[in-house]
């Protein structure tokens, strides 16, 4: 089959780039022809370029150019209709990532709900599946009844529905379908399968060749001076035990804290993935950093900046009860990922969460976490992803036969 993928593939964001790569490589591994639909709203490009240092732009731009088979570029829903007609896809996969978010300031239905396709007669019969889509904690209850009805109409026409977490599942079912279980399948993030489809890019990385001692990697917020003393204490413990500590900076800039080394820009997204895989442990921000750690069997400790922290956990955090507080933030996608696993406690809220946790405790958690347990979780999630993707592809085949 010829399959189109509509997702966040090109922003200056490591996780977005990697989930698009993992999705396309998985489908190609099944023998399908895959093209990423090169849809990107111009205001989104401008936003990322404002946030990300210019020296990092090429890290993402070159990755996209090198890694994907792309359609021609479009930036409107009319352009999407035209490119789908040109490409003659046998099926379209929407996702992964937070493509089903619907911000409060957005007035029109985002393209990733596919209403533009279902309303166009020449292409309306192409099977469409949502793959590991997420909502990013906002839900849909704030929408007008007209917008909710538009979403219901579109979602009801999908050939197969999978979402990335329980929060998104419940948001769709409860906010849009009055509790009816329209979405039933949770599909893990595709990056969990990535090691099986790519070679280790760090083998050719000159800077990586210089780091010959074991190390922990950190991705911390810019100018987070509240963490400076904490990091010095952790560094002393790590150095005493034979480890270096290094910075894996965010796309939008380094933290300006003191490390033994800092990985320089531009950072290729695949290198970013394998830096986490090579580390003895990872501490820091971002969902796909945790996903990459699980995918590569690397111990991790997450600084969770996602979800909407209600009053109760804020109160617990204020008085230092971080372990209790984190149980309340069910809208966080890291909470959704780690719940019911041995790693639920490997998470604190951004801000005072890490500063209020003993560096010795974090060091012990990184060095005592069982690699076998992480690998077991990766195998479980990857098997679930493959099962769900085979189901999606079977549904595409069935619809294609019906349309002949």
N, C-alpha and C positions, 0 to 999 in steps of 0.2 A: 504494500500500500504506500501511497504518497501521503505523508502526514505533515500538517502544518502545526507549529507550536506558537501560541500567542501568550507571551509572558513578559516579565520585566527582565530583559536579557542584556541591556546595554547601559544601565545607569552606572555611575562611579561608585559601585558597591560590590564588595567581594562576593557576598552571599548570593546576590541576584545573578551575577555572572556565572557562578558555579552551579546553581540549580538549573540554569538553562543548558549548560554544558552536560551535566549529568543526565538530564531528561533526553537530550538529543542523542547522546552516546548510547543510552539504554535502548532506545527505539532502533537506532542503527544496528545495534548488536542483535536485534530480533529480525534483521533483514529488511527493514523498511527504509524508504527514501524519506529523509526528514529535512524540512526547511523551517527556519525561524522566521516568522512574519515580522519584518523590520518596521514595527509600529512604535513610534516614540513621539510624544507630544513635545513641542518645542519648549514650552514653559518648564517642563520637567528637566530637559537638558540644561537650560539656563540656571535652574535651581542648584543642580549638582555642581555646575562649574563655578558657582559663587562660593560653595562650601569647601570644595576640594582644591588643594594647592596645584598649580598648573603643572608642576613636575610629575604629579601622579596621573594626570589625564591620559598620558600615553600608555600607562600600565593597563588601563581598562580598554582604551580604544584599540590598541594592538591585539589584545586578547580577543575581542569581539571579531575583528577582521580575520584573525588567524583561525579561530575555533569554530565558526558557524558557517553553514550554508544559509545565506539570507535571501529573502525576496527583495524586490526593490523597496526603497524606503517610502513610508507613508506616515502622515501625521493626523489624518482625519478618518472618521468612520466611513465616509464615502470612498476614501482611498483604500480602506480595508476591503470593502465590497469589490472594488476593481481588481485588487491584487489576488483575492481568493478566486475570482473568475478566471484570471490569467493562469494561475498555478494549477487549477483543476485537482484540488486536493480530494483524496478519498476519505479523509477525516481530519478534524481539527481538535487539538488538545489545548485547553486553557489552563495555564499554571505551569509550574508551581508558584509559590510565594503569595504575598498578601494582595493578590490582584482583585480579590472580592471586598476590599475595603471601600467604604463609601463615606468620605469625610462630610462633616456637617455643612461645610461651605460649598460643597459640590451641588450643582443644580440639575445636571443631566446624568443619565445612567452611564457609568463607565463602560468602555468598549468591551471589557472582559466578561460582561454578562451576555454578550452576543445578540442583543436584540436587533442590531443592524443586519445580521445575517439572517435571522429567522423572519425578518420582514421583507427580504429580497427574494422574489420568486425563483430566479435562476439558480440560487445557491442554498435555498432554505432547507433542502433535503440532505445536505451534507451532515453526517453524524458528528456531534460535538460532545466532548467529555471534559469535565473539570477534574484536574489532577492536583491533589494536595493543595488546593487553594485555601487561603486564610483570610480572615477579616480584620486582624490586628486590633481587636478588643473594642471597637466602636459600636458594633451591632448595627441594627437597622431600625430600631424603635423610634429614632428621631425623624424618620422620613415621613413625608406626606403620604396619604392613602393612595394618591395617584402614582407616586414613585414605587411604593410597595407593590401595587398591582402590576406595574411594568416589570419589576423583578420577578414576581410570581410567574407571570406569563413566559418570561425568558427561561427561567430555571426549569420550569415544567417541560420545556422542549429539549433539554439536554438528553443525549442518548445514555450517558452514564455520569453519575455524580460521586465525587470523592472530595473530601476536605482534609486539611492537615491536622485538625485538632477538635476536641470536644466542644470548645468554646464556639468555634465557627459553626459546627454542626447544630448546636443548640440555638445560636443566633438566627440561622436560616429557618430552622423548623419552628421556633417559638415566635420570632418577630414577624416572619412573613407568612407562615402557614398555620398559625394558631395551634401549634403543638403537633401537627401531623408530621410523621417521620418521613419526610420527603428525602432528606439526606440521611443515609445510614452508615456509610463507609468512611472510616478514618484511614487515610493513606499517608504513610510517613514521608518525610522530605527526601527527594531523589538524591541529594548529595551523600546520603548514607551509603549509596551503592557506588560512588565515584571511584574508589580505588581499583575496582575491577575493570575499569575502562580506560585508565590513563596511566602513563609512565611517570615515575618520580622526576619532576622537572628540576629539583634541586641538585641533581647529579651534574647539571651544567651551569650551576649558579656560582660565580666566582666568590661572592661574599660568603655564601654558605660553606665553602671549602675552608675558609679561615677559622670557622668556629669548630674547634676540635674537642672541646670539653662538653660534658652534659650540661643542659641548661633548661631553665624555666622561661616561658614567654609570657609577657604581660601586654594587654591592650587596655589602657586606662584612659579616662577622659582627659581632654586638653586642659592644661593649667589647673589640675586637681590638687592644689597644695595641701588640702586636707589629708591626702594620702602620702605626702612626702615622708613624714616620720615613720609611717607604717611600712613603706617600701624599704627604707633604710634598715629597719629591724629585720624584715624578711631577707633582704640581701645579705645581712650579716650571718643569719642562720644558714642560708643556701651556700654562701662562700665557704663557711666553716665545714660544710659537709661535701665540698667538692663540686658544687654547681655554680654556673654563671646565671645571671638573670639578664634577659634581653627584652627589648621592646619591639612588638609587632604593631606599628602605628595604625591608627584608624585612617581611612581614606581622607578624612577631613583634617588630618594633622596630628603630629606627635604630642605626647602629654607634657613634654618639657620637664620630666622628672629624671632622676639619676639612675642609669642602668650600667651594666658592664658593657653592653653593646646595644645599638639600635639599628634595625634593618632599614637601609636607605630606600627612598623613592627612586624610580618608580617600582612598585611591587606588582608583579604579575599575579592575577587571582589564583592561578594554579600553584605558583610558588607559595602564596599565602597559605593555601590548603596544606601543602607539604611541609612548610615551616612548623605548623601546629603538629603535624604527624611526626616530625623529627624531635620535637621537644620532649623533655621528661615530664612536663606538666604545663598546663595553660591556665592563666588567671585573667579574667577580663570581661569586657563587654561583647555584645552581639550574639544573636541567635545562631548564625551559621558558624561562628567560632566553636560553639558547643557541639553543633552537628558534626563539624569537621573533626573535633576531638574524638567523638564517639566513632566516627567512620574510620579513624586511623588508630584507635585503641590508646589514646592519650589521656591520662588523668586530667581533670579539669575542675575549676572552681569558678562559677559564673557570677558576674555582677549584673544583676537583672534590672534592666531599665524599661521593661515593657509592662503593658497593662495599666490599669488605673488603680492606684493604691487607695483603698478606702480608709475611712477614719480609724477604724480599729487597728489595722496593722501599722498605720502611722503612729498611733499611740504606743503600741508595743515597741516599735523601733526607737521612739524617743527615749524610752527608758531602758533600751539595750536588750530587749527580748526579741532578737532577730529570728531565732528559730521558730518562735510562735507566730510572729508577724508574717513570715513568708507563706504560711499555710492559707492565708486569706486571699491572696492575690491570684484568684483562679483565672483571671483574664490574661495573664502573662503567658506568652507562647513558650517560654522556658519552663514555667510551671507545668504547662500542658505536656511538654516533652518528657519531663523527668518524673512526673507523678507515678506512683506505684512501681518505681524502679529503686535499686539500691542507692541512687544518686540524688534523691530528693533534697538532702541536706547540703548538697554542693552548690548552694545558691544563696546570695544575699542581695538586698536591694541596693541600687546605685546610691552613692552619697555616703552616709555614715555607716552603711551596712558593712562594707569591707573594713573601714577604719575602726569599727567597733568589734571586729573579730580578731582574735589573737593571731599574729603572724605564725606563731608556732603551730597553732591549730590548722591553719591552711597548709603549712609545710607538711605536717603529718598526714593530712587528708590526701595530698598529692602523692606522697611517697608510699602511703599504705593502701591506697585504692588498688583493688585487684584488676590488673590488665585483662585477665580472663573474664571478669564480670563485664567490663566494658565491651570486649569482643563478643560476648554472649548477647548483650543488648543490641549491638550492631547487627549481628546475624539474625536476631529475631525481627528487628525492624526492616531489614533488607528483604527478608523472606516475605513479610507482609506486603511490602511495596511491589515485589515481583508478582505476587498472587493477584493483587488489585490491578496491576497494569495488564496482566494477561486477560483479566476479565474485561477491561476496557477494550482491548484489541479484539476480543471475541465479539463484543457488542458492535464494534465497527464493522467487522466482517458480516455479521448477521444483517445489519442495516444495508450494507452495500449489496448483498444478494437480493434483498427485498426491492431495492431501487433499480435493479437491472431489467 
